[in-house]
Amino acid sequence: MGREVWSTGWQRDYGSVMTRHGNWFVWLVGSRIFLCCLPGLGLVTFSLDQVDAISRMATADTEQGLIDEALGLSNAVLDRKARRANPPSREDEREAHRVRALWIQRTLDGASGKLTAHLPHLDLEIVETAIRDKADKMVPDPETGLFDPYSQRMADGLVEVCATTGDQTTTSPPQITVFADLEALTTIDSGVTELGSGTLIPNETARRLSCDCVLETVITDGSQVVGVGRNSRTIPGWLRRLIHHRDGGRCQFHGCGNKGWLQVHHIRHWSQGGATDLDNLILLCGFHHRFVHEHGWHITTSDDGAFQFRKPDWTPYPPPKPDLHPGLAALVDTRPI
């Protein structure tokens, strides 16, 4: 039938669209294609995807055979057959590379934004594989016990790829600059925090970012800078090594096995008087560090020094195991030693 059949000679007939090509009448009704051969008035039905695949392969000599073959093939198999019949050329690759692009569009208040990319097939495969690898490792939401929708995990995967680029033993994660009023770190509602781009962020997010960062203090009098302190890490290298050794180099949130690109969290934030010492610090992955800050979770320590995570209402997580049924408990007590 050929690709040109589907774009020329159409006529409307009682709510459907019809054309004639040789011995074939073709009707387009909704998303279905109906083919009727005049000699035998046989009727076959195809989806638009199947018709698109056939049109990429068909010639005047092969169309009948392809139509007969397509009746027994799934859309996926037929599409793959069509793509293999028309592999991309070197010129196609050069054109795809020429029009590559990435757009970043922020909302008016800068609180969120949209990424749109147009990538050649190989580059898209690389990006998709990297993001899906991270998305597939995302753990369930501890508040619901369910996995977030896959589209959300893909978004998390994209951020994770960007935040954990390179060899963590020799490379620092991408650096962002945060400007925070002192009040933004020490109070709940006072002060303002903004990124280097000018985008405002919640003060609690600023406290999360400042748990483990390079800190530079600037003293101002109104809008006038009157003093600048030296850069210093909130977590010195020697202390970070002690924390990694104690926590086994993995996120301490229950059930999380993440060992890469971990963040050190102040159980009581340093801006609120918390000490930067071993007993007040814990390793968390970025996903669970967010829960402690933005979701209002708590971390307490038991008498033996073990960490206990608690939901915003202070109920322990995971919940304590229920006691055994009295009858079963009595049976356990009588077991031979």
C-alpha positions in Angstrom: 0.0 0.0 0.0 2.9 2.3 0.7 3.2 5.2 3.2 1.5 7.7 0.8 -1.7 5.7 0.9 -2.4 6.9 4.5 -2.0 10.6 3.7 -3.8 11.1 0.4 -7.2 10.6 -1.1 -9.3 10.4 2.1 -13.0 11.0 2.1 -15.5 11.2 5.0 -18.4 8.8 4.9 -20.9 8.6 7.8 -18.5 9.6 10.5 -15.5 7.5 9.3 -12.8 8.3 6.8 -12.4 6.3 3.6 -10.0 6.0 0.7 -9.5 3.6 -2.2 -6.2 2.3 -3.3 -6.2 -0.2 -6.2 -8.4 -3.1 -5.2 -8.6 -2.0 -1.6 -11.1 0.1 0.3 -9.7 1.5 3.5 -11.8 2.9 6.4 -10.4 4.8 9.4 -12.8 4.6 12.3 -11.5 5.9 15.6 -8.1 4.2 16.2 -8.9 1.2 13.9 -8.1 0.7 10.3 -10.5 -1.6 8.2 -9.3 -3.0 4.9 -11.7 -4.5 2.4 -10.6 -6.2 -0.8 -13.0 -5.7 -3.7 -12.9 -9.1 -5.3 -13.7 -11.1 -2.2 -15.0 -8.4 0.0 -12.8 -9.9 2.8 -12.5 -7.5 5.8 -9.4 -7.3 8.0 -8.7 -4.9 10.9 -5.5 -3.2 12.0 -4.5 -0.7 14.6 -2.9 2.6 13.6 0.4 1.3 14.9 0.2 -1.8 12.7 -0.6 0.3 9.7 2.3 2.6 10.4 4.7 -0.3 10.6 3.3 -1.8 7.4 3.6 1.5 5.6 7.3 1.7 6.5 8.0 -1.6 4.7 5.3 -2.0 2.0 5.8 -1.7 -1.8 3.4 -2.4 -4.5 4.8 -5.9 -4.8 5.0 -6.8 -1.1 1.9 -5.1 0.4 -0.4 -8.2 0.1 2.2 -10.5 1.7 2.9 -8.0 4.5 -0.8 -7.6 5.3 -1.2 -11.4 5.5 1.9 -11.7 7.7 0.8 -8.8 10.0 -2.4 -10.5 11.0 -0.4 -13.0 13.0 2.1 -10.5 14.6 1.9 -8.3 17.7 2.4 -4.6 17.4 5.8 -4.9 19.1 7.0 -7.6 16.7 5.7 -5.8 13.7 7.3 -2.5 14.7 10.7 -4.2 15.3 10.4 -5.8 11.9 9.7 -2.4 10.3 12.6 -0.7 12.1 15.0 -3.5 11.0 13.8 -3.1 7.5 14.8 0.6 7.6 17.9 0.9 9.8 19.2 4.5 10.4 22.0 5.8 8.1 25.1 7.8 9.0 23.2 10.8 7.7 20.3 10.1 10.1 22.8 10.0 13.0 24.4 13.3 12.1 20.9 14.9 11.8 19.8 13.5 15.2 23.1 14.8 16.8 22.6 18.2 15.1 19.2 18.8 16.7 20.1 17.5 20.2 18.9 19.9 22.9 18.0 20.2 26.6 15.6 22.8 27.9 15.2 23.7 31.6 12.0 25.8 32.4 11.4 27.0 35.9 8.0 28.1 37.3 7.6 31.8 37.9 8.4 31.4 41.7 11.3 29.0 41.0 9.9 26.4 43.3 9.9 23.7 40.6 10.6 23.3 37.0 10.5 21.1 33.9 13.2 19.4 31.9 12.7 18.5 28.3 15.4 16.8 26.3 15.8 15.8 22.6 18.6 13.3 22.4 20.0 10.9 19.7 19.1 7.3 20.2 22.5 6.2 21.7 22.7 9.2 24.1 19.1 8.6 25.2 19.9 4.9 25.9 22.8 6.0 28.1 20.7 8.5 30.0 17.7 6.2 30.4 19.8 3.2 31.5 21.6 5.3 34.2 18.3 6.8 35.5 16.4 3.5 35.5 19.3 1.8 37.4 18.9 4.3 40.2 15.1 4.3 40.1 15.0 0.5 40.4 17.0 0.7 43.6 14.7 3.2 45.3 13.2 1.9 48.6 9.6 2.1 49.6 8.2 5.2 51.3 8.5 4.4 55.0 5.4 6.4 55.8 3.1 4.3 53.5 5.2 1.1 53.1 4.6 1.5 49.3 6.8 2.3 46.4 6.3 5.7 44.9 4.9 5.7 41.4 7.7 4.8 38.9 7.6 8.2 37.3 8.5 9.7 40.7 11.3 7.2 41.2 12.6 8.1 37.8 12.7 11.7 38.9 14.6 10.7 42.0 16.9 8.6 39.9 17.8 11.5 37.7 18.7 13.6 40.8 20.6 10.7 42.2 22.6 10.3 39.0 23.5 14.1 39.0 24.3 14.2 42.7 26.5 11.1 42.7 28.7 11.6 39.6 32.2 10.2 39.7 34.3 8.3 42.2 33.2 9.4 45.7 36.7 8.6 47.1 38.3 11.3 44.8 35.4 13.5 43.6 33.1 15.8 45.5 29.5 15.8 44.5 28.3 18.8 42.4 28.4 21.9 44.6 25.5 24.3 45.0 25.7 27.6 46.9 23.1 28.4 49.5 22.7 31.8 51.2 20.9 31.5 54.5 20.2 34.1 57.1 21.3 33.1 60.6 17.6 33.2 61.7 16.7 30.7 58.9 19.0 28.1 60.5 18.1 28.8 64.1 14.4 29.4 64.0 11.3 27.9 62.4 9.7 30.8 60.6 12.2 33.7 60.5 14.9 34.5 58.0 15.2 33.6 54.3 17.3 31.0 52.4 18.0 31.2 48.7 20.1 29.3 46.2 22.8 30.9 44.1 20.3 31.3 41.3 18.0 33.4 43.5 15.5 30.6 44.1 14.1 30.5 47.6 14.0 27.2 49.5 12.4 26.2 52.8 14.5 26.8 55.9 14.3 23.2 56.9 15.9 22.3 53.6 18.7 24.7 54.4 19.2 22.9 57.7 19.4 19.6 55.9 22.0 20.9 53.4 24.0 22.5 56.2 24.3 19.2 58.2 27.2 18.2 56.0 28.7 21.1 54.0 31.4 23.6 53.6 30.4 26.6 55.7 31.4 30.2 55.2 30.2 32.8 57.7 29.5 36.4 56.5 28.7 39.2 59.0 26.6 42.0 57.6 25.3 45.3 58.9 22.1 45.8 56.9 23.2 45.2 53.3 26.8 46.0 54.1 29.3 43.1 54.5 31.5 43.9 57.5 33.3 40.5 57.9 33.9 37.2 56.2 35.0 34.0 58.0 37.2 31.3 56.7 35.7 28.2 54.9 35.3 25.2 57.1 33.7 21.8 56.8 30.9 21.1 59.3 32.2 17.5 59.5 36.0 17.3 59.6 37.6 14.4 57.6 38.8 12.5 60.7 35.3 12.6 62.3 33.7 11.5 59.0 36.0 8.4 58.9 35.0 7.5 62.5 31.3 7.8 61.6 31.7 5.6 58.5 33.6 3.0 60.6 30.9 2.9 63.3 28.0 2.8 60.9 29.5 0.2 58.6 29.6 2.7 55.7 25.9 2.4 55.0 22.7 4.4 55.6 21.4 3.7 59.1 17.7 3.9 58.3 16.0 0.6 59.0 16.0 -1.6 55.9 18.2 0.7 53.8 21.4 -0.8 52.4 22.6 2.3 50.5 26.4 2.6 50.8 27.1 5.2 48.2 27.4 9.0 48.5 26.1 9.1 52.1 25.4 12.3 54.1 26.2 12.9 57.7 23.2 14.1 59.7 23.3 16.1 62.9 20.6 14.5 65.2 20.4 17.8 66.9 21.3 20.5 64.4 24.5 22.4 65.1 22.7 25.7 64.6 20.4 24.8 67.5 23.2 23.8 69.9 23.8 20.3 68.7 27.4 19.1 69.1 29.5 18.0 66.1 30.7 14.8 67.8 30.2 11.1 67.2 27.2 10.6 69.5 25.2 13.3 67.6 26.0 12.2 64.1 24.6 9.5 61.9 25.0 8.3 58.3 22.0 8.7 56.0 21.4 8.4 52.3 19.9 11.5 50.6 16.4 9.9 50.4 16.1 9.2 54.2 17.9 12.4 55.2 15.0 14.3 53.5 12.5 12.3 55.6 14.2 13.3 58.8 14.1 17.0 57.9 11.3 17.9 55.5 9.0 15.1 56.7 9.6 15.8 60.4 10.9 12.4 61.5 13.0 12.0 64.7 16.0 10.1 65.8 16.6 9.1 69.4 19.2 6.9 71.0 18.7 4.1 73.5 20.7 3.4 76.6 23.0 1.2 74.7 23.6 3.9 72.1 21.5 2.3 69.3 19.6 4.7 67.0 15.8 4.6 67.0 13.9 6.3 64.1 10.5 7.7 65.0 7.7 9.0 62.8 6.5 12.7 63.2 4.0 11.5 65.9 7.0 9.9 67.8 5.8 6.3 67.2 8.9 4.1 66.7 9.8 2.8 63.3 9.8 0.0 62.7 7.2 -0.7 65.3 8.1 -3.1 68.1 7.5 -6.8 67.4 4.2 -7.9 69.1 4.5 -10.2 72.1 4.0 -13.9 71.5 0.5 -15.4 72.2 0.5 -16.6 75.9 0.0 -20.2 74.8 2.9 -20.0 72.4 5.1 -18.2 74.9 4.4 -21.0 77.5 5.4 -23.6 74.9 8.6 -21.8 74.1 9.5 -21.6 77.8 9.1 -25.4 78.1 11.4 -26.2 75.1 14.4 -28.3 76.0 17.7 -26.4 76.2 
